[in-house]
Amino acid sequence: MYTHRYAPKNSAQVFGQQLAVSQLKDFIVNYKQQKQRSALLYGPIGNGKTSSVYALANELNFEVLEINSSDLRKADNIKSFLDSALGQQSLFFKPKLILIDEIDNVSGVKDRGCVPAIVKAISKSSFPVILTANDPFDKKLKPLKKISKEIEYHKLQYRTIAHALTWICQQENIKYDEKAINSLARQVDGDLRGALIDLQTCGKELTFEKVVGLSDRKRTQSITSALQIIFKSSTADNALRALDDVGLQPNEVFLWVDYNLPKEYKDPKSLAKAYEHLARADQFHGRIRRRQHWRFLAYIYNLLTAGISSAKIERNPEFVQYKPTMRLLRIWQSNMSNAKKKEIVAKLATATHTSTKVAHQQLPYLRELFRNGGGKDIASELELTGEEVGWLKK
């Protein structure tokens, strides 16, 4: 797997997290002088939190003892495991790092008592304890934050991911073009680990068409699973959380539901009731767009899930294959175009020391210059990619 083959071996090889890695290194090296007994690394998934711990351990000659919080679901288990781990000398006579991965997974009702047990064990530790979390702002984690040095791992910029993908393609002799690299880098939304998995999936040639196919397949698998829960659930409660992990905008969900609803609900009364809920959700969506009343978002998802699920008189026993409409492809193309536009505006604003608003106003003049065959020096000055230059010439 590329994720293992190209895992960083030292701090210099960690992509795009120089400040965070420097702070973590300082915590480990000067642990005995630190007031905090643990370090809490937080940030989006796939941006180098866990890999940087192993990279620094290798660099500093530490042994890592990793515990995934999902494996320890009871306070008694955590206490016995951590007490043993934190008290024992390394088998290889190396200093130890204790890594508790995804600590935010122990914040649920079933894990009550786990956080106090971890806090108590950490307070006795002779070794650095490092915690990772995607979402550290759960109130139940507050006791851990009090004893931890918080280190933020920011969302990786697409240019950083594009650089990493290009380098790996060269190492693996993978044929690629810049458009495909940039598209994949944008598509993974800061998740470098996900980008490496997608790159390996594409084989020995990375094309724009393959990247689009990856995006469509992931999004389709996610939304179709959600639709099956909504349409087939016997109770509204079962459907209520169906869209939690889908990651689509409400307008995209509307199109999926609208297109597939008649295939699933054959009874006219059920169909009419379901469309009433869909129309009501669209009304709330309009109020958000016009007035920025974001509190209505909860009503939208309740109507799209529990509302539509409860509209049916009886469940359709037949298998239904859910499909997207062509309007979804046009939305995706528009989003990709807007992403390029934002990148160009940001570069122009930085180079001219102006706001993005002013830079946006200058964009039509810049496009006219490029369309007429000029702009070569500007492209070099702004460090525009070939894809961005192509957008300006359209």
Phi, psi and omega per residue, in radians:
M1 nan 2.380 3.110
Y2 -1.045 -0.563 -3.110
T3 -1.087 -0.519 3.091
H4 -1.570 -0.729 -3.090
R5 -1.082 -0.657 -3.081
Y6 -1.911 0.381 3.017
A7 -1.136 2.417 -3.085
P8 -1.108 2.433 3.136
K9 -1.706 -0.246 3.086
N10 -2.659 3.036 -3.037
S11 -1.121 -0.524 -3.122
A12 -1.196 -0.364 -3.097
Q13 -1.596 -0.009 3.101
V14 -1.401 2.109 -3.058
F15 -1.335 2.204 2.868
G16 1.238 0.237 -3.092
Q17 -2.289 0.745 -3.029
Q18 -1.042 -0.785 -3.106
L19 -1.136 -0.815 -3.129
A20 -1.079 -0.770 -3.126
V21 -1.135 -0.660 3.102
S22 -1.103 -0.725 3.118
Q23 -1.160 -0.691 3.123
L24 -1.164 -0.725 3.125
K25 -1.075 -0.735 3.119
D26 -1.085 -0.699 3.127
F27 -1.092 -0.759 -3.099
I28 -1.203 -0.853 -3.062
V29 -1.130 -0.671 -3.080
N30 -1.880 0.596 -3.034
Y31 -1.008 -0.742 -3.059
K32 -1.169 -0.374 3.111
Q33 -1.666 -0.064 -3.089
Q34 -1.383 2.477 3.026
K35 -1.268 -0.717 3.134
Q36 -1.349 2.493 -3.095
R37 -1.632 -0.124 3.129
S38 -2.591 2.853 3.055
A39 -2.039 2.324 3.120
L40 -1.893 1.918 3.112
L41 -1.630 2.147 -3.088
Y42 -2.330 2.630 3.137
G43 2.727 3.080 -3.068
P44 -1.064 2.813 -3.138
I45 -1.131 2.506 3.004
G46 1.308 0.375 -3.085
N47 -1.932 0.262 2.938
G48 1.857 0.185 -3.100
K49 -1.105 -1.008 -3.085
T50 -1.194 -0.741 -3.096
S51 -1.130 -0.562 3.128
S52 -1.220 -0.543 3.080
V53 -1.112 -0.805 3.135
Y54 -1.187 -0.623 3.114
A55 -1.112 -0.774 3.123
L56 -1.210 -0.652 3.101
A57 -1.062 -0.743 3.111
N58 -1.137 -0.733 -3.124
E59 -1.159 -0.690 -3.063
L60 -1.684 0.021 3.123
N61 1.126 0.827 3.042
F62 -1.814 2.674 2.981
E63 -1.672 2.339 -3.137
V64 -1.757 2.217 2.984
L65 -1.908 1.858 -3.054
E66 -1.713 2.368 3.060
I67 -2.197 2.155 3.029
N68 -1.564 2.196 -3.035
S69 -1.049 -0.453 -3.139
S70 -1.218 -0.284 3.114
D71 -1.480 -0.238 -3.096
L72 -2.091 1.661 -2.995
R73 -1.744 -0.025 -3.122
K74 -2.290 2.558 -3.115
A75 -1.031 -0.692 -3.121
D76 -1.104 -0.720 3.113
N77 -1.101 -0.775 -3.136
I78 -1.087 -0.781 -3.104
K79 -1.057 -0.851 -3.095
S80 -1.153 -0.700 -3.107
F81 -1.210 -0.859 -3.085
L82 -1.203 -0.695 3.111
D83 -1.012 -0.718 3.125
S84 -1.201 -0.811 -3.085
A85 -1.140 -0.732 -3.060
L86 -1.343 -0.264 -3.095
G87 -1.774 -0.342 -3.041
Q88 -1.514 2.542 3.014
Q89 -1.360 2.624 3.117
S90 -1.068 2.510 3.084
L91 -1.117 -0.476 -3.090
F92 -1.763 0.221 3.127
F93 0.999 0.580 3.040
K94 -1.796 2.736 2.957
P95 -1.155 2.662 -3.048
K96 -1.922 2.614 2.915
L97 -2.037 2.256 3.062
I98 -1.736 2.041 -3.126
L99 -1.929 2.058 3.047
I100 -1.882 1.821 -3.022
D101 -1.474 2.497 3.061
E102 0.960 0.953 -3.106
I103 -1.096 -0.427 3.135
D104 -1.186 -0.182 3.089
N105 -1.305 -0.181 -3.120
V106 -1.756 0.369 -3.069
S107 -1.703 0.161 -3.113
G108 -1.541 3.088 -3.094
V109 -1.101 -0.680 -3.095
K110 -1.152 -0.364 -3.060
D111 -1.763 0.288 -3.128
R112 -1.018 2.287 -3.111
G113 1.722 -0.265 -3.112
C114 -1.235 -0.782 -3.105
V115 -1.069 -0.846 3.083
P116 -1.019 -0.628 3.123
A117 -1.144 -0.693 3.125
I118 -1.177 -0.767 3.129
V119 -1.011 -0.786 -3.117
K120 -1.118 -0.730 -3.133
A121 -1.174 -0.707 -3.128
I122 -1.104 -0.669 -3.109
S123 -1.074 -0.378 -3.131
K124 -1.716 -0.036 -2.974
S125 -1.243 2.434 3.009
S126 -1.664 -0.076 -3.082
F127 -2.120 2.709 3.069
P128 -1.088 2.331 3.078
V129 -1.965 2.230 -3.101
I130 -2.084 2.254 3.139
L131 -1.979 2.509 3.031
T132 -2.127 2.598 3.142
A133 -2.669 2.462 2.993
N134 -1.421 -0.659 3.141
D135 -2.273 1.685 -3.066
P136 -1.544 0.082 -2.970
F137 -1.649 0.146 3.031
D138 -1.130 2.321 -3.083
K139 -1.034 -0.511 -3.105
K140 -1.195 -0.301 3.137
L141 -1.583 0.016 -3.094
K142 -0.970 -0.732 3.109
P143 -1.042 -0.619 3.122
L144 -1.229 -0.652 -3.135
K145 -1.147 -0.521 -3.134
K146 -1.153 -0.525 -3.096
I147 -1.830 0.132 -3.023
S148 -2.057 2.542 2.940
K149 -1.448 2.040 -3.076
E150 -1.504 2.227 -3.121
I151 -2.208 2.068 -3.089
E152 -1.546 2.258 2.970
Y153 -1.816 1.860 -3.023
H154 -1.303 2.846 3.087
K155 -1.109 2.247 -3.110
L156 -1.199 2.367 3.072
Q157 -1.243 2.655 -3.081
Y158 -1.096 -0.529 -3.132
R159 -1.157 -0.622 3.090
T160 -1.133 -0.765 3.127
I161 -1.168 -0.689 3.113
A162 -1.078 -0.714 3.110
H163 -1.078 -0.788 3.133
A164 -1.104 -0.761 -3.139
L165 -1.105 -0.729 3.125
T166 -1.067 -0.783 -3.127
W167 -1.093 -0.751 -3.123
I168 -1.194 -0.670 3.069
C169 -1.015 -0.703 3.126
Q170 -1.188 -0.670 3.125
Q171 -1.177 -0.605 -3.061
E172 -1.692 0.076 -3.104
N173 0.978 0.737 3.113
I174 -1.592 2.244 3.066
K175 -1.274 2.354 -3.105
Y176 -2.658 2.838 2.972
D177 -2.208 2.753 -3.033
E178 -1.055 -0.651 -3.123
K179 -1.087 -0.736 3.141
A180 -1.168 -0.743 3.125
I181 -1.053 -0.858 -3.101
N182 -1.153 -0.648 3.139
S183 -1.147 -0.776 3.111
L184 -1.123 -0.716 -3.130
A185 -1.092 -0.681 3.104
R186 -1.253 -0.687 -3.014
Q187 -1.107 -0.602 -3.064
V188 -1.396 -0.144 3.005
D189 0.954 0.901 3.053
G190 1.543 -0.035 -3.084
D191 -1.666 1.620 -3.114
L192 -1.143 -0.688 3.113
R193 -1.050 -0.773 3.087
G194 -1.086 -0.636 3.126
A195 -1.126 -0.694 3.136
L196 -1.174 -0.674 3.099
I197 -1.120 -0.767 3.124
D198 -1.120 -0.710 3.137
L199 -1.062 -0.781 -3.140
Q200 -1.158 -0.585 3.108
T201 -1.085 -0.537 -3.065
C202 -1.376 -0.140 3.081
G203 1.378 -2.557 -3.014
K204 -1.601 0.141 3.059
E205 -2.529 2.141 -3.141
L206 -1.816 1.949 3.128
T207 -2.059 2.810 3.125
F208 -1.077 -0.658 -3.128
E209 -1.107 -0.674 3.109
K210 -1.165 -0.675 3.134
V211 -1.123 -0.761 3.101
V212 -1.074 -0.708 3.125
G213 -1.095 -0.700 3.092
L214 -1.072 -0.790 -3.132
S215 -1.083 -0.826 -3.122
D216 -1.076 -0.740 -3.094
R217 -1.143 -0.773 3.141
K218 -1.094 -0.847 -3.095
R219 -1.149 -0.669 -3.120
T220 -1.166 -0.763 3.132
Q221 -1.073 -0.693 -3.106
S222 -1.191 -0.867 -3.065
I223 -1.274 -0.594 3.138
T224 -1.182 -0.618 3.058
S225 -1.121 -0.707 3.125
A226 -1.149 -0.735 3.136
L227 -1.103 -0.661 3.119
Q228 -1.090 -0.706 3.104
I229 -1.126 -0.780 -3.108
I230 -1.120 -0.856 -3.041
F231 -1.322 -0.525 -3.005
K232 -1.794 -0.227 -3.082
S233 -1.097 2.509 -3.137
S234 -1.444 -0.366 3.108
T235 -2.285 2.691 3.140
A236 -1.152 -0.578 -3.135
D237 -1.055 -0.661 -3.139
N238 -1.154 -0.521 -3.087
A239 -1.516 -0.273 -2.930
L240 -1.028 -0.613 -3.082
R241 -1.776 0.261 -3.014
A242 -1.084 -0.546 -3.049
L243 -1.699 0.100 -3.035
D244 -1.029 -0.695 -3.040
D245 -1.935 0.302 -3.076
V246 -1.336 -0.731 3.081
G247 1.365 0.331 3.071
L248 -1.774 2.670 3.033
Q249 -1.237 2.669 -3.131
P250 -0.954 -0.679 -3.119
N251 -1.124 -0.525 3.078
E252 -1.275 -0.699 3.098
V253 -1.094 -0.709 3.094
F254 -0.943 -0.793 -3.089
L255 -1.158 -0.720 3.107
W256 -1.081 -0.816 -3.115
V257 -1.154 -0.818 -3.100
D258 -1.019 -0.733 -3.065
Y259 -1.287 -0.604 -3.023
N260 -1.732 -0.246 -3.116
L261 -0.995 -0.817 -3.136
P262 -1.128 -0.406 3.118
K263 -1.285 -0.490 -3.033
E264 -1.685 -0.744 -3.096
Y265 -1.733 1.797 -3.086
K266 -1.538 -0.457 3.137
D267 -1.291 2.204 -3.087
P268 -0.999 -0.688 -3.130
K269 -1.169 -0.730 3.110
S270 -1.108 -0.747 -3.121
L271 -1.129 -0.760 3.136
A272 -1.089 -0.765 -3.140
K273 -1.128 -0.706 3.134
A274 -1.115 -0.721 3.124
Y275 -1.209 -0.472 3.026
E276 -1.100 -0.772 3.113
H277 -1.145 -0.697 3.127
L278 -1.113 -0.749 3.119
A279 -1.124 -0.689 3.118
R280 -1.125 -0.716 3.091
A281 -1.078 -0.682 3.122
D282 -1.147 -0.601 3.076
Q283 -1.096 -0.789 3.103
F284 -1.105 -0.656 3.122
H285 -1.097 -0.679 3.096
G286 -1.113 -0.665 3.117
R287 -1.166 -0.615 3.080
I288 -1.122 -0.793 -3.126
R289 -1.103 -0.720 -3.051
R290 -1.402 -0.689 -2.972
R291 -2.075 -0.015 -3.133
Q292 1.040 0.590 3.095
H293 -1.488 1.420 -3.001
W294 -1.242 -0.226 3.093
R295 -1.132 -0.319 3.128
F296 -1.297 -0.205 -3.093
L297 -1.065 -0.633 3.114
A298 -1.106 -0.669 3.118
Y299 -1.142 -0.680 3.139
I300 -1.021 -0.889 -3.083
Y301 -1.218 -0.554 3.050
N302 -1.115 -0.717 3.138
L303 -1.223 -0.681 -3.118
L304 -1.242 -0.420 -3.098
T305 -1.835 -1.397 -3.082
A306 -1.100 -0.664 -3.128
G307 -1.078 -0.917 -3.113
I308 -1.202 -0.627 3.123
S309 -1.111 -0.709 -3.095
S310 -1.355 -0.156 -3.091
A311 -1.283 -0.431 -3.054
K312 -1.336 2.465 3.081
I313 -1.342 -0.699 3.051
E314 -2.591 2.712 -3.079
R315 -1.323 2.397 3.081
N316 -1.305 2.032 -3.079
P317 -1.338 -0.220 -3.078
E318 -1.383 2.647 3.039
F319 -1.347 2.295 3.129
V320 -2.134 2.221 3.099
Q321 -1.569 2.009 -3.093
Y322 -1.468 2.403 -3.088
K323 -2.305 2.687 3.083
P324 -1.482 2.896 3.024
T325 -1.700 2.878 3.107
M326 -1.150 -0.390 3.123
R327 -1.108 -0.511 3.104
L328 -1.161 -0.661 3.095
L329 -1.107 -0.706 3.133
R330 -1.162 -0.630 3.079
I331 -1.112 -0.766 3.141
W332 -1.079 -0.782 3.130
Q333 -1.079 -0.688 3.118
S334 -1.139 -0.714 3.128
N335 -1.113 -0.703 3.107
M336 -1.110 -0.728 3.120
S337 -1.117 -0.741 3.129
N338 -1.132 -0.604 3.119
A339 -1.110 -0.749 3.091
K340 -1.082 -0.770 -3.132
K341 -1.032 -0.777 -3.139
K342 -1.113 -0.678 3.129
E343 -1.131 -0.736 3.136
I344 -1.133 -0.769 3.129
V345 -1.073 -0.737 3.137
A346 -1.095 -0.746 3.124
K347 -1.151 -0.711 3.141
L348 -1.146 -0.729 3.135
A349 -1.105 -0.718 3.133
T350 -1.147 -0.765 -3.092
A351 -1.209 -0.560 -3.075
T352 -1.773 0.030 3.122
H353 0.972 0.783 3.104
T354 -2.180 3.021 3.072
S355 -1.313 2.836 3.088
T356 -1.142 -0.498 3.103
K357 -1.110 -0.807 3.113
V358 -1.150 -0.735 3.133
A359 -1.082 -0.675 3.112
H360 -1.077 -0.652 3.126
Q361 -1.184 -0.477 -3.136
Q362 -1.474 -0.189 -3.037
L363 -1.037 -0.733 3.123
P364 -1.009 -0.656 3.125
Y365 -1.201 -0.665 3.110
L366 -1.133 -0.725 3.134
R367 -1.115 -0.708 3.141
E368 -1.115 -0.688 3.110
L369 -1.068 -0.803 -3.115
F370 -1.210 -0.641 3.127
R371 -1.123 -0.477 -3.129
N372 -1.618 0.239 3.035
G373 1.601 -0.016 3.117
G374 -1.630 -2.934 3.012
G375 1.636 0.046 -3.091
K376 -1.083 -0.801 -3.137
D377 -1.157 -0.646 -3.138
I378 -1.155 -0.716 3.119
A379 -1.040 -0.688 3.120
S380 -1.213 -0.741 -3.118
E381 -1.117 -0.710 -3.109
L382 -1.494 -0.111 -3.090
E383 1.000 0.837 3.125
L384 -1.307 2.481 3.051
T385 -1.370 2.870 3.098
G386 -1.055 -0.592 3.115
E387 -1.148 -0.714 3.132
E388 -1.222 -0.661 3.066
V389 -1.101 -0.724 3.092
G390 -1.053 -0.662 3.117
W391 -1.151 -0.698 3.140
L392 -1.170 -0.518 -3.109
K393 -1.411 -0.245 -3.103
K394 -1.179 nan nan
